[in-house]
């Protein structure tokens, strides 16, 4: 069975627009998805990111959580015939408030995988409100429980294989310890890229206020330099066939250009196509 990815809908968040795309609609509120991902077709189910703990906890960032019964992680997994105890690994692109809020619902024999630098960054205070205490304290409990936590050193090792077709790589953007998850599907590499991308259209399709050709726009929420952010985005579009951010629907990429959007699974049907770039000679 070929590897694939199912989207898990953990509910929505309302937040300020320029948080998502640098300088866009400052002061205006946007509503965005919060997704997780179920990797299927391997020797066991793997979940990437677990969403936010509760609607109330999002208020600590001045945001509004919109999570309902159907968005609970156990209900999302059940749609695909998976129980919480069936999940062998939970991997995190990073540990922000909306990505690691449900780890404590998994048994301790489900191993959580994170980049070591991200755990260090989560307690550095550099983006403190985005790393709520209950989430990080639970990971410390896992740190002291045999086989409950796996720490990667991606900046040193380079890409790491979980099992054939699933690989982890340092993202080099958003947070100091963010990582990408590459899944080799029958139609090409699908990369779960966390929050390196928030908004496919305004960062890649028609990059907000960018004048250079093929120059992406950054998010408004990152802990690294603009050069690092832009370089990390360019690396994504030049190395993956599909991109899966957490707060937007996936896209298909060909020749470094977004050519289509997908809905609930990757690979899957294209629900929106974009015209190919035209070059007009002088």
C-alpha positions as CSV (number, residue, x, y, z in Angstrom):
1,X,0.0,0.0,0.0
2,X,1.4,3.4,-1.0
3,X,1.9,6.1,1.6
4,X,-0.7,8.8,1.8
5,X,-1.8,11.6,4.1
6,X,-5.2,12.3,5.5
7,X,-6.1,15.7,6.9
8,X,-7.4,16.0,10.4
9,X,-9.6,19.0,11.1
10,X,-8.9,20.2,14.7
11,X,-11.1,23.4,14.4
12,X,-10.5,27.0,13.4
13,X,-8.8,30.0,14.9
14,X,-9.6,33.7,14.6
15,X,-6.6,35.9,14.7
16,X,-5.1,39.1,13.3
17,X,-4.4,38.9,9.6
18,X,-0.8,40.3,9.6
19,X,0.2,37.5,12.0
20,X,-0.4,35.1,9.1
21,X,1.1,37.2,6.2
22,X,3.6,40.0,7.0
23,X,1.9,43.4,6.7
24,X,-1.4,42.2,5.3
25,X,-4.6,43.8,6.5
26,X,-3.2,45.0,9.8
27,X,-5.9,45.0,12.5
28,X,-8.3,42.8,10.6
29,X,-9.4,39.4,11.8
30,X,-9.0,36.2,9.7
31,X,-10.4,32.8,10.4
32,X,-8.1,29.9,9.5
33,X,-8.0,26.1,9.7
34,X,-6.0,24.2,12.2
35,X,-5.0,20.8,10.7
36,X,-3.2,17.7,11.7
37,X,-2.1,14.9,9.5
38,X,-2.5,11.1,9.6
39,X,0.2,9.2,7.5
40,X,-1.3,6.0,6.2
41,X,0.0,3.0,4.3
42,X,3.1,2.5,6.5
43,X,3.7,-0.2,9.1
44,X,1.6,1.7,11.6
45,X,-0.3,5.0,11.8
46,X,1.7,8.2,12.4
47,X,0.1,11.5,13.4
48,X,1.8,14.9,12.7
49,X,0.7,17.7,15.1
50,X,-2.2,17.5,17.6
51,X,-3.8,20.9,17.5
52,X,-4.6,23.2,20.5
53,X,-5.7,22.1,23.9
54,X,-8.9,24.0,24.3
55,X,-10.8,27.1,23.0
56,X,-9.9,28.9,26.3
57,X,-6.2,28.5,26.0
58,X,-6.1,30.4,22.7
59,X,-7.3,33.5,24.6
60,X,-3.8,33.7,26.1
61,X,-2.6,34.9,22.7
62,X,-5.6,37.2,22.1
63,X,-7.0,34.6,19.6
64,X,-10.3,32.8,19.5
65,X,-10.5,29.1,19.3
66,X,-13.4,27.4,17.5
67,X,-13.1,23.8,18.3
68,X,-16.2,21.6,18.6
69,X,-17.0,17.9,19.3
70,X,-16.3,16.7,15.8
71,X,-12.9,18.4,15.9
72,X,-11.6,16.3,18.9
73,X,-8.6,14.3,17.8
74,X,-10.1,11.0,18.7
75,X,-13.1,11.7,16.5
76,X,-11.0,12.8,13.6
77,X,-8.9,9.7,13.8
78,X,-12.0,7.5,14.1
79,X,-13.1,8.8,10.6
80,X,-10.2,6.8,9.3
81,X,-10.6,3.7,11.5
82,X,-7.8,4.7,13.8
83,X,-8.0,4.7,17.6
84,X,-5.7,6.8,19.8
85,X,-3.9,3.6,21.0
86,X,-3.2,2.5,17.5
87,X,-0.9,5.5,16.8
88,X,2.7,4.4,17.1
89,X,4.3,7.9,16.7
90,X,3.2,11.5,17.1
91,X,5.6,13.9,15.3
92,X,5.6,17.6,15.7
93,X,6.6,20.2,13.1
94,X,7.1,22.4,16.2
95,X,5.6,22.9,19.7
96,X,3.5,26.1,19.4
97,X,0.2,26.3,21.2
98,X,-1.8,25.1,18.3
99,X,0.4,22.2,17.4
100,X,1.1,20.2,20.6
101,X,-2.0,20.6,22.7
102,X,-3.3,17.0,22.7
103,X,-0.2,14.9,23.3
104,X,-1.3,14.0,26.8
105,X,-4.3,12.1,25.4
106,X,-2.0,9.5,23.8
107,X,-0.6,6.7,26.0
108,X,3.0,6.8,27.0
109,X,3.8,3.9,24.7
110,X,3.0,6.2,21.8
111,X,6.4,7.9,21.1
112,X,6.4,11.7,20.5
113,X,9.1,12.8,18.1
114,X,10.5,16.4,18.1
115,X,13.6,18.1,17.2
116,X,15.7,18.6,20.3
117,X,16.3,22.3,19.4
118,X,12.6,22.9,19.4
119,X,12.3,21.6,23.0
120,X,15.1,23.9,24.0
121,X,13.5,26.8,22.2
122,X,10.2,26.2,23.9
123,X,11.7,27.0,27.3
124,X,13.9,29.8,26.2
125,X,11.3,32.5,26.7
126,X,11.9,33.9,23.2
127,X,8.3,33.1,22.1
128,X,7.0,32.4,25.6
129,X,3.2,32.8,25.3
130,X,3.1,30.5,22.3
131,X,4.4,27.6,24.4
132,X,1.8,27.1,27.1
133,X,3.0,25.4,30.3
134,X,0.6,22.3,30.2
135,X,1.9,21.3,26.8
136,X,5.6,21.6,27.6
137,X,5.3,20.1,31.1
138,X,3.7,17.1,29.6
139,X,6.7,16.7,27.2
140,X,9.0,16.9,30.2
141,X,7.1,14.0,31.8
142,X,7.7,12.1,28.5
143,X,11.3,13.0,28.7
144,X,11.5,11.1,32.0
145,X,9.5,8.1,30.8
146,X,11.2,5.3,28.9
147,X,10.6,5.5,25.1
148,X,7.9,8.1,25.4
149,X,9.9,10.8,23.7
150,X,12.4,10.7,20.8
151,X,14.7,13.7,20.3
152,X,16.2,14.4,16.9
153,X,19.3,16.5,16.2
154,X,18.5,17.4,12.7
155,X,20.9,20.4,12.4
156,X,23.7,17.9,13.0
157,X,22.5,14.7,11.4
158,X,20.7,16.0,8.4
159,X,17.6,14.2,7.2
160,X,16.4,11.3,9.4
161,X,14.3,8.3,8.2
162,X,11.4,7.1,10.4
163,X,10.6,4.2,8.1
164,X,10.9,3.9,4.3
165,X,9.2,6.8,2.7
166,X,8.9,9.1,5.8
167,X,11.7,11.5,6.7
168,X,12.3,14.4,9.0
169,X,14.4,17.5,8.1
170,X,15.2,20.7,9.9
171,X,12.9,23.4,8.4
172,X,15.3,26.4,9.0
173,X,12.3,28.7,9.5
174,X,9.4,29.8,11.8
175,X,11.1,28.6,15.1
176,X,14.7,27.6,15.8
177,X,13.7,23.9,16.0
178,X,10.9,23.5,13.4
179,X,11.1,20.5,11.2
180,X,9.5,19.4,8.0
181,X,8.0,15.9,7.5
182,X,8.6,14.4,4.0
183,X,6.3,11.6,2.9
184,X,7.1,9.8,-0.4
185,X,3.8,9.1,-2.1
186,X,3.0,7.4,-5.4
187,X,2.7,10.9,-7.0
188,X,5.8,12.5,-5.4
189,X,7.1,14.0,-2.2
190,X,4.5,15.5,0.1
191,X,6.0,17.8,2.7
192,X,4.2,18.7,5.9
193,X,5.7,22.1,6.5
194,X,4.0,23.3,9.7
195,X,4.0,27.1,9.9
196,X,6.7,27.9,7.4
197,X,3.7,28.6,5.3
198,X,0.4,30.0,6.6
199,X,-1.3,31.2,3.5
200,X,-0.6,29.5,0.1
201,X,-2.2,32.2,-2.0
202,X,-0.8,35.3,-0.4
203,X,2.7,33.8,0.2
204,X,3.2,31.8,-3.0
205,X,0.5,32.2,-5.7
206,X,0.3,36.0,-5.5
207,X,2.9,36.9,-2.9
208,X,1.7,40.0,-0.9
209,X,3.6,43.1,-1.8
210,X,6.5,41.3,-3.6
211,X,7.9,42.7,-6.8
212,X,10.7,40.3,-7.6
213,X,9.9,37.2,-9.7
214,X,9.1,34.1,-7.7
215,X,9.8,35.9,-4.4
216,X,7.6,34.5,-1.6
217,X,6.2,36.6,1.2
218,X,7.0,35.5,4.8
219,X,4.6,35.0,7.6
220,X,4.2,37.7,10.3
221,X,5.1,35.2,13.0
222,X,8.7,33.9,13.0
223,X,11.8,33.7,15.1
224,X,14.4,33.7,12.4
225,X,15.6,36.2,9.9
226,X,13.7,37.3,6.8
227,X,16.5,35.7,4.6
228,X,16.1,32.4,6.5
229,X,12.4,32.4,6.1
230,X,12.4,33.2,2.4
231,X,15.1,30.7,1.8
232,X,13.2,28.0,3.6
233,X,10.1,28.7,1.6
234,X,12.0,28.5,-1.7
235,X,13.5,25.2,-0.6
236,X,10.0,23.8,-0.1
237,X,8.7,24.8,-3.5
238,X,11.7,23.5,-5.2
239,X,11.9,20.1,-3.5
240,X,8.3,18.9,-3.0
241,X,5.4,18.0,-5.3
242,X,2.8,18.7,-2.5
243,X,3.0,21.2,0.4
244,X,0.8,20.7,3.5
245,X,0.7,23.7,5.9
246,X,-1.3,23.5,9.1
247,X,-3.5,26.5,8.6
248,X,-4.4,26.2,4.9
249,X,-5.4,23.5,2.4
250,X,-2.6,21.6,0.6
251,X,-1.2,22.6,-2.8
252,X,0.4,20.9,-5.7
253,X,3.7,22.3,-7.0
254,X,5.3,21.9,-10.4
255,X,8.5,23.6,-11.5
256,X,8.5,25.7,-8.3
257,X,5.0,27.1,-9.1
258,X,1.7,26.3,-7.3
259,X,-0.5,24.6,-9.9
260,X,-3.5,23.4,-7.9
261,X,-5.1,23.0,-4.5
262,X,-6.3,19.8,-2.8
263,X,-8.9,19.2,-0.1
264,X,-8.8,16.4,2.4
265,X,-6.0,14.0,1.3
266,X,-2.7,13.8,-0.4
267,X,-2.5,12.5,-3.1
268,X,-6.0,13.4,-3.9
269,X,-8.2,15.2,-6.5
270,X,-7.3,18.8,-7.5
271,X,-10.2,21.0,-6.4
272,X,-8.7,24.3,-7.8
273,X,-6.3,24.7,-10.7
274,X,-4.1,27.7,-11.5
275,X,-3.1,28.7,-15.0
276,X,0.5,27.9,-15.9
277,X,2.9,30.9,-15.8
278,X,3.1,32.5,-19.2
279,X,6.3,34.1,-20.5
280,X,5.9,36.8,-23.1
281,X,9.1,37.6,-25.0
282,X,9.8,41.3,-25.6
